[in-house]
Amino acid sequence: MAGLKDKRGFIDKDRIDLSERKAVEYWMKRWGVTQDQIVSAHRKVGRMVKDIATELGKKR
């Protein structure tokens, strides 16, 4: 599985799993958004990073 390396292992670069705290924190920092914004976009468009980024107006 291709992913982004963090201290504990890999973060999936194509999907966001809201149950993985480190993954959510990574995307919050990368996009400069809150967890609530990520959760809201996730519920609206699904778990794909590209779709969430588009919803938030951010680059993947």
TAGIUR-V51937 format. One line per field, one symbol per residue. ss: DSSP state (H for helix, E for strand, - for the rest). phi: phi as a letter, one per 20 degrees, with the letter a starting at -180 (. if undefined). burial: 1 if it has 24 or more other ideal C-beta (glycine too) atoms within 12 Angstrom, else 0. A space follows every 10 residues. Layout:
ss->???
phi->???
burial->???
//
This chain:
ss->--EEE----E EE--E----- HHHHHHHHHH H---HHHHHH HHHHH--EHH HHHHHH----
phi->.eaefcferd dfedcddfee gffffffgff emceffffff fgffdoefgf ffgffemdef
burial->0001000000 1100111000 0011011100 1010000100 1100001010 0110110000
//
